[in-house]
Amino acid sequence: MANKKLNWTVTLIVSILVGSLGVDRFMMGQVGIGILKLLTLGGCGIWSLVDIILIATKHQFEGVQWVFK
């Protein structure tokens, strides 16, 4: 699977603003997880908070390459 290049700053902002709707996971190409986040409203906020922390610490998600432009 080819790495998807994502701007780290934009992804972090999207995760903070609409992460509970799964938009951050859709951006990363993880549609299944995005749908689950959408249906559970970010796991009642807990899942969204974990994703914000993971993105903020530049966690290496499978298939995602962070770019800093």
Secondary structure, 3 states (H helix, E strand, C coil): CCCEEEEHHHHHHHHHHHHHHCHHHHHCCCHHHHHHHHHCHHHHCHHHHHHHHHHHCCCCCCCEEEECC
